[in-house]
Amino acid sequence: MNLSTLWQFSRPHTIIGTTVSVISLQVLAWGSYTPAASFWGVCLNLLHTWLACILANVAIVGLNQIFDVDIDQINKPQLPLPAGLMSVSEAWLVVSVCAVVSLLIATYAGLYLSLTVALSLAIGASYSLPPIRLKQYAFWSAFCIVAVRGFVVNIGLFLHCSQGQPPNNLVWLLTMFMLGFGVVIALCKDLVDVKGDRQFGIATFSVLWGKELIFQRSQQLLLALFLIAGLLAFPLIAPSPLGAVLILCTPWISLASQRVDLENLHTLNQFYRFIWLLFYLAYLLFPLGLIN
């Protein structure tokens, strides 16, 4: 097993997503409450937070791959386990080490980070591990993603980075936005996996309701999220430019959606990558709310 294989196993798009969320929430906490810690103290805290969250991320996505090898041979044959680039025992070793080390770092860093990491790992395990294996059920599968990406990460990391200060309007707006965005990710992640999921009895929304309806609802929800969050930003955190910038993203979403052919897996994969690009962008945009 080499570094390239380990990088593929970590699902890079989720690693980037976790990284931008950690950085954004650290900036929001520091900009909102200007804690007494020095610049280097903040940087050290950011390093601890990032390491704990990244390792937990690898443990969660790795566990899912271990129990999805048969499905991934159909849906994602390029991943390390179905491609034969990594053995199951190697995968278990990576997952175990990452889970333990992430909990150790989080415990050292403080109560809020340890709770955030522990909750994320527990929900991630419930998502993948039999006999619970919540990913088999459309609602509970979506609930796991929304709970972690929407609530646990944003509130937990903000409390950690702000040293227990309560979330302000900007952070609550971000949390509500990411709760909705978690729904979009939960809906769209299975658009290209219908064949394997149906064969192995995984009742995703795409299997239950069809790709066309799920794609339409995802597009509509994305547009609504950026528009509503943009409009709410004006009264909640004025006079920052955040509201206007979020609203200006909506034509881009419409244009990207028009390019999707539901019978073409390549365009569906492109649209899913576009959703993650919007996810990264949103975390980078929300610190604009600190400008006044």
C-alpha positions in Angstrom: 0.0 0.0 0.0 1.5 3.3 -1.1 0.5 7.0 -0.4 -1.4 7.3 -3.6 -3.6 4.3 -2.6 -4.1 5.7 0.9 -5.1 9.1 -0.6 -7.7 7.4 -2.7 -9.0 5.4 0.3 -9.5 8.6 2.2 -12.0 9.9 -0.4 -10.2 13.2 -1.2 -13.4 15.3 -1.8 -14.4 14.6 1.8 -10.9 15.5 3.1 -11.0 18.8 1.3 -14.6 19.4 2.7 -13.5 18.7 6.2 -10.4 21.0 5.8 -12.3 24.0 4.6 -15.0 23.6 7.3 -12.3 23.5 10.1 -10.5 26.6 8.7 -13.8 28.5 8.2 -15.1 27.8 11.7 -11.8 28.7 13.2 -11.9 32.0 11.4 -15.5 32.6 12.4 -14.8 31.9 16.0 -11.7 34.1 16.1 -13.4 36.9 14.2 -16.5 36.8 16.3 -15.0 36.7 19.7 -11.3 37.5 19.3 -10.3 35.1 22.1 -7.3 35.9 24.2 -5.1 33.2 22.6 -2.2 34.4 20.6 -1.9 34.0 16.8 0.4 31.0 17.3 -1.9 29.6 19.9 -4.8 29.8 17.4 -2.6 28.1 14.7 -1.7 25.3 17.1 -5.4 24.8 18.0 -6.2 24.8 14.3 -3.6 22.1 13.7 -5.0 19.9 16.5 -8.5 20.4 15.3 -7.7 19.6 11.7 -5.7 16.5 12.5 -8.4 15.1 14.8 -11.1 15.8 12.2 -9.2 14.5 9.2 -8.3 11.2 10.9 -11.9 10.8 12.0 -13.0 11.5 8.4 -10.6 8.8 7.1 -11.9 6.3 9.7 -15.6 7.0 8.7 -15.2 6.7 4.9 -12.8 3.8 5.3 -15.2 1.8 7.4 -17.9 2.4 4.8 -15.6 1.1 2.0 -14.8 -2.1 4.1 -18.5 -3.1 4.2 -19.2 -1.9 0.7 -16.6 -3.9 -1.3 -19.2 -6.0 -3.2 -21.3 -3.0 -4.0 -18.3 -0.9 -5.0 -17.2 -3.6 -7.5 -20.2 -2.4 -9.5 -20.5 1.2 -8.5 -16.9 2.3 -7.8 -14.5 -0.4 -9.1 -11.7 2.2 -9.1 -11.5 2.4 -5.3 -8.6 0.7 -3.6 -10.5 -2.3 -2.1 -12.5 -3.5 -5.2 -9.5 -2.6 -7.4 -7.2 -4.9 -5.3 -4.8 -2.1 -4.4 -5.5 -2.6 -0.7 -6.4 -5.6 1.4 -9.3 -5.6 3.9 -6.8 -6.2 6.7 -4.8 -3.1 5.7 -8.1 -1.1 5.5 -9.0 -2.2 9.0 -5.6 -1.2 10.3 -5.9 2.3 8.7 -9.4 2.7 10.1 -8.5 1.6 13.6 -5.4 3.7 13.9 -7.1 6.8 12.5 -10.1 6.4 14.9 -8.0 5.9 18.0 -5.5 8.7 17.2 -8.3 11.1 16.3 -10.0 10.5 19.7 -6.7 10.9 21.5 -5.9 14.2 19.8 -9.5 15.4 20.4 -9.4 14.5 24.1 -6.1 16.3 24.5 -7.5 19.4 22.7 -10.7 19.8 24.8 -14.2 18.7 25.7 -16.0 20.2 22.7 -13.6 18.7 20.1 -13.7 15.3 21.8 -17.5 15.3 21.7 -17.5 16.4 18.1 -15.1 13.6 17.0 -16.8 11.0 19.2 -20.3 11.8 17.9 -19.1 11.9 14.3 -17.4 8.5 14.7 -20.4 7.0 16.4 -22.8 8.2 13.6 -20.3 7.1 10.9 -20.1 3.6 12.5 -23.9 3.4 12.7 -24.1 4.3 9.0 -21.8 1.4 7.9 -21.7 -1.3 10.5 -24.1 -4.3 10.5 -26.5 -5.1 11.9 -27.5 -1.4 12.2 -26.1 -0.3 8.9 -28.3 2.8 8.5 -27.2 3.3 4.9 -29.7 0.6 3.9 -32.5 3.0 4.7 -33.0 6.2 2.7 -34.1 8.4 5.6 -31.6 7.2 8.1 -28.8 7.3 5.6 -29.6 11.0 4.9 -30.0 11.7 8.6 -26.4 10.5 9.3 -25.0 12.8 6.6 -27.1 15.8 7.6 -26.4 15.3 11.4 -22.6 15.2 11.0 -22.1 17.7 8.1 -24.9 20.0 9.1 -25.0 20.2 12.9 -22.3 18.3 14.8 -19.4 19.7 12.8 -20.5 23.3 12.7 -21.8 23.7 16.3 -19.2 21.4 17.8 -16.2 23.0 16.1 -17.4 26.5 16.7 -17.8 25.8 20.4 -14.3 24.3 20.5 -12.7 27.1 18.5 -14.5 29.9 20.4 -13.6 28.3 23.8 -17.3 27.7 24.6 -18.8 31.0 23.5 -22.3 30.6 22.1 -22.9 30.6 18.3 -23.9 34.0 16.9 -26.3 34.7 14.0 -23.7 34.1 11.4 -22.8 30.6 12.7 -26.5 29.7 13.1 -27.1 30.8 9.5 -24.1 28.7 8.4 -25.5 25.7 10.4 -28.9 26.0 8.9 -27.4 26.3 5.4 -25.2 23.2 5.9 -28.2 21.2 7.2 -29.9 21.9 3.9 -26.7 21.2 2.0 -26.3 17.9 3.8 -29.7 16.9 2.4 -28.5 17.8 -1.1 -25.3 15.6 -0.7 -27.4 12.8 0.8 -29.8 12.9 -2.3 -27.1 13.3 -4.9 -24.4 10.9 -3.7 -26.3 7.9 -5.0 -27.4 9.2 -8.4 -24.6 7.3 -10.1 -24.9 4.2 -7.9 -28.4 3.0 -8.7 -27.3 -0.2 -10.4 -25.3 -1.6 -7.5 -27.5 -0.2 -4.8 -30.6 -1.9 -6.3 -28.8 -5.2 -6.7 -27.7 -5.3 -3.1 -31.0 -4.0 -1.6 -29.7 -0.5 -0.6 -32.9 1.6 -0.6 -31.5 5.0 -1.5 -33.7 7.8 -2.6 -32.5 7.4 -6.2 -33.5 3.7 -6.1 -36.9 4.4 -4.5 -38.0 7.5 -6.4 -35.8 7.5 -9.6 -32.9 9.7 -10.7 -35.0 12.3 -12.5 -37.0 13.3 -9.4 -34.0 13.3 -7.1 -32.0 15.4 -9.5 -34.8 17.9 -9.9 -35.4 18.2 -6.1 -31.6 18.5 -5.5 -31.3 21.3 -8.0 -34.3 23.2 -6.5 -33.0 22.8 -3.0 -29.6 24.1 -3.9 -31.1 27.2 -5.5 -33.4 27.7 -2.5 -30.5 27.3 -0.1 -28.3 30.0 -1.7 -31.3 32.4 -2.3 -32.8 32.1 1.2 -29.5 32.2 3.0 -28.5 35.2 0.9 -31.8 37.0 1.7 -31.6 36.1 5.4 -28.0 37.4 5.6 -29.2 41.0 5.0 -31.3 41.4 8.2 -29.2 39.0 10.3 -25.6 40.1 9.7 -25.9 43.3 7.6 -24.0 45.2 6.3 -21.6 42.4 5.2 -21.4 41.4 1.5 -22.3 37.8 2.2 -25.9 38.0 1.2 -25.3 39.5 -2.2 -22.5 37.0 -3.0 -24.6 34.0 -2.0 -27.5 35.2 -4.3 -25.0 35.7 -7.1 -24.2 32.0 -7.0 -27.7 31.0 -8.1 -27.2 31.5 -11.9 -24.1 29.3 -11.8 -26.2 26.5 -10.2 -28.8 26.8 -12.9 -26.2 26.7 -15.7 -24.5 23.6 -14.2 -27.8 21.8 -13.8 -28.7 22.4 -17.5 -25.6 20.5 -18.6 -26.7 17.2 -16.9 -27.8 14.2 -18.9 -29.4 11.8 -16.5 -28.5 8.8 -18.7 -24.8 9.9 -18.9 -22.9 8.8 -15.8 -20.0 11.2 -16.7 -22.3 14.3 -16.5 -23.9 13.0 -13.2 -20.4 12.6 -11.7 -19.6 16.1 -12.9 -22.7 17.5 -11.2 -21.8 15.7 -8.0 -18.3 17.2 -8.1 -19.9 20.6 -8.7 -22.0 20.1 -5.6 -18.9 19.5 -3.5 -17.2 22.6 -5.1 -20.2 24.6 -3.9 -19.8 23.1 -0.5 -16.2 24.2 -0.3 -17.1 27.6 -1.7 -19.8 28.2 0.9 -17.4 27.6 3.8 -15.0 30.0 2.2 -17.7 32.6 1.7 -19.3 32.7 5.1 -16.4 34.5 6.8 -17.5 37.4 4.6 -20.2 37.8 7.2 -17.5 39.2 9.6 -17.0 42.2 7.3 -18.9 45.3 8.3 
